[in-house]
Amino acid sequence: MIFGSNIKLLRNRRGKTQDDLARILSMKRPTYSGYENNIAQPNIPALITFSEYYKISIDTLVKIDLTKLSESQLSEIERGFDVYVTGSRIRVLATTVNPKNKENIELVTEKAKAGYTRGFADPEFIKDLPVFNLPFLSEERKYRAFQLNGDSMNPIPDKAWVTAEFLQDWRQIENHRAYIIVTLNDGVVFKIAENFLETEGKLKLHSLNPMYEPFEVDVKDISEVWKFALKNDMDKIKGMMKGNFE
């Protein structure tokens, strides 16, 4: 199995024994050995533990045979540049449901955004956000609404609300499309994206207002990605941005 051989390879590259890793990860030695020898399958908390320790996405750990990668590719991954970035290593999304067990659309107000960058993974924080529902949106997808701040996305006004769809696989970020990006350093931003994650490990983010210069954000500084959900408005935005990427 790929996962067992991957964690064995990563352990050996760090010069650690199974006893060392079991102690570091707060696991029993037989449990750790079972994972590495494909006797036992890790649950979600265990996968998150390995992902956080090695700073490698869960998808990479369970889907990519690291033994077949070159030394340069392995070194890049170990330095934090996971070319197979999907966001899965960050967390399982915290969410809320209504009395009918349907997922709510939580509202992240301007006042709540500062706390959101710290509490986005905390179910206790998320459950205290106000909620609403839009019946025309797919029940199979997860949506959240964010309140904008400032004039960087003019003509979209200050304090407007943007409803967006949670994007689990960051490789699906489309160039010249609008996204809510939750970052460690810049907070919650609504921008037009250019995707350089697989080649450079970063996104280039553009404003609609030409007074604001584009800026880059490293994949390690991204916590969440939400895709702007309303297609008609997205078509208008693409028209506004025409020529800005030439």
C-alpha positions in Angstrom: 0.0 0.0 0.0 1.2 3.5 -0.9 0.6 5.1 2.5 2.7 2.5 4.4 5.7 2.8 2.0 5.4 6.6 2.0 5.6 7.0 5.8 8.5 4.5 6.0 10.4 6.4 3.3 9.8 9.7 5.1 10.8 8.3 8.4 14.0 6.8 7.1 14.9 10.1 5.3 14.7 11.8 8.7 16.8 9.2 10.3 14.1 8.1 12.8 13.1 4.7 14.1 9.6 3.4 14.4 9.9 4.0 18.2 10.9 7.6 17.6 7.9 8.3 15.3 5.5 6.6 17.7 6.7 8.7 20.5 6.7 12.0 18.5 3.2 11.4 17.1 1.9 10.1 20.5 1.0 6.7 19.1 1.5 3.2 20.5 4.5 1.5 18.8 2.3 -1.4 17.5 -0.2 1.1 16.0 2.5 2.9 14.2 4.1 -0.3 13.0 0.7 -1.5 11.8 0.3 1.6 9.6 3.8 1.3 8.1 3.5 -2.4 7.4 0.0 -2.1 6.0 -1.6 -4.2 8.7 -3.8 -1.4 9.9 -5.5 1.5 8.0 -5.2 5.0 9.5 -8.3 6.9 10.4 -8.8 10.6 9.6 -7.2 11.9 12.9 -4.2 9.7 12.2 -3.9 11.0 8.6 -4.0 14.6 9.8 -1.3 13.8 12.4 1.0 12.4 9.7 0.2 15.3 7.3 0.9 18.0 9.9 4.1 16.3 11.0 5.6 15.9 7.6 3.9 19.1 6.2 2.6 17.0 3.2 -0.9 16.9 1.9 -3.1 13.9 2.8 -3.8 13.3 -0.9 -0.1 13.0 -1.5 0.5 10.6 1.4 -2.3 8.2 0.3 -2.2 8.6 -3.5 1.3 9.4 -4.7 4.1 6.7 -4.5 6.9 8.8 -3.1 9.4 6.0 -3.8 9.0 6.7 -7.5 9.8 10.4 -7.2 13.2 11.9 -7.9 15.4 13.2 -5.1 14.8 16.8 -6.3 11.0 16.2 -6.2 11.2 14.6 -2.7 13.4 17.5 -1.5 10.8 20.0 -2.7 8.0 18.2 -1.0 9.9 18.0 2.3 10.7 21.8 2.1 6.9 22.4 2.0 6.4 22.8 -1.7 3.9 20.0 -2.4 3.4 19.9 -6.2 0.3 17.8 -5.6 -1.3 20.5 -3.4 -5.1 20.0 -2.9 -5.7 21.6 0.4 -6.5 18.3 2.1 -3.6 18.5 4.5 -5.1 21.7 6.0 -8.2 20.2 7.7 -11.7 18.7 7.3 -14.1 21.6 6.8 -16.1 22.7 9.9 -19.7 23.4 9.0 -23.2 23.6 10.4 -26.6 22.0 9.4 -30.2 23.1 9.7 -32.9 21.0 11.5 -33.4 19.0 8.2 -29.7 18.1 8.3 -29.0 20.3 5.3 -25.8 22.3 5.3 -26.3 26.0 6.1 -24.6 28.9 4.3 -22.7 30.6 7.1 -22.3 34.4 7.0 -18.8 35.7 7.8 -19.3 39.4 8.5 -16.6 42.0 8.3 -16.5 42.0 12.1 -16.1 38.2 12.2 -13.4 38.0 9.5 -10.4 38.6 11.9 -11.6 35.8 14.1 -12.3 33.6 11.1 -8.7 33.5 10.0 -7.9 32.0 13.5 -11.1 29.9 14.0 -12.0 28.6 10.5 -11.3 25.0 11.7 -13.0 25.4 15.0 -16.6 24.0 15.0 -17.3 26.2 18.1 -16.4 29.3 16.2 -18.3 28.3 13.0 -21.5 27.3 14.9 -21.8 30.9 16.2 -21.9 32.5 12.8 -25.3 33.6 11.4 -26.7 31.3 8.7 -29.2 31.3 5.8 -30.1 29.0 2.9 -30.5 29.5 -0.9 -32.8 26.8 -2.4 -31.4 27.2 -5.9 -27.8 26.2 -4.9 -26.7 22.6 -5.0 -27.1 20.6 -1.8 -24.1 18.5 -2.8 -21.7 21.5 -2.5 -20.7 23.6 0.5 -21.3 27.4 0.4 -20.3 30.3 2.7 -21.0 34.0 2.4 -18.3 36.6 3.1 -18.8 40.4 3.5 -16.4 42.5 1.5 -14.4 45.4 2.8 -12.9 48.3 0.9 -12.9 49.4 -2.7 -10.3 47.0 -4.3 -13.0 45.1 -6.1 -14.9 48.1 -7.4 -17.5 48.2 -8.9 -18.5 45.6 -6.4 -19.3 47.9 -3.5 -17.8 48.0 0.0 -19.8 45.8 2.5 -21.3 43.7 -0.3 -21.8 40.0 0.3 -20.1 37.3 -1.8 -21.4 33.7 -1.8 -18.8 31.2 -2.6 -18.4 27.4 -3.0 -15.7 25.5 -0.9 -12.9 24.3 -3.1 -11.2 21.2 -1.7 -8.8 20.6 -4.6 -6.7 23.7 -5.2 -5.5 22.3 -8.5 -9.0 23.3 -9.8 -8.4 27.0 -9.3 -9.1 28.5 -12.7 -7.2 31.5 -14.1 -9.0 34.8 -14.2 -11.8 33.6 -12.0 -12.9 35.2 -8.7 -12.2 33.5 -5.3 -12.3 34.1 -1.6 -8.8 33.2 -0.4 -8.3 32.8 3.4 -4.7 33.6 4.1 -2.5 33.6 7.2 -0.9 37.0 6.5 -3.5 39.0 4.5 -6.7 37.7 6.1 -9.8 37.0 4.0 -9.5 38.5 0.5 -11.7 38.5 -2.6 -9.6 38.5 -5.7 -9.2 37.3 -9.3 -6.7 34.4 -9.3 -3.9 33.2 -11.5 -2.9 29.7 -10.5 0.9 29.0 -10.3 0.6 26.4 -7.5 2.1 23.4 -9.4 4.9 25.4 -11.0 5.8 28.0 -8.4 3.8 27.1 -5.3 1.8 30.4 -5.3 -1.2 32.3 -6.5 -1.1 35.7 -8.1 -4.1 37.8 -7.0 -5.6 40.7 -8.9 -8.1 43.4 -7.9 -10.8 44.8 -10.2 -9.8 48.4 -9.1 -6.7 49.2 -11.2 -5.4 51.4 -8.3 -4.4 48.2 -6.5 -1.3 46.2 -7.7 -1.5 42.4 -8.0 0.2 40.4 -5.3 1.4 36.9 -4.7 0.5 34.5 -1.9 2.5 31.4 -1.1 0.6 28.1 -0.8 1.9 27.7 2.7 0.0 30.9 3.6 -3.3 29.7 2.3 -5.9 28.2 4.7 -9.0 28.0 2.5 -10.2 28.6 -1.0 -13.8 29.4 -1.9 -14.9 29.8 -5.6 -17.3 32.7 -6.4 -20.6 30.9 -6.9 -22.9 33.1 -9.0 -22.1 32.5 -12.7 -23.9 35.5 -14.1 -21.9 37.8 -11.9 -18.7 35.9 -12.7 -19.3 36.5 -16.4 -19.6 40.3 -15.7 -16.3 40.2 -13.7 -14.5 38.4 -16.5 -15.6 41.2 -18.8 -14.3 43.8 -16.4 -10.9 42.1 -16.2 -10.5 41.6 -20.0 -7.0 42.6 -21.0 -5.7 42.8 -17.5 -3.7 39.6 -17.8 -2.1 40.3 -21.2 
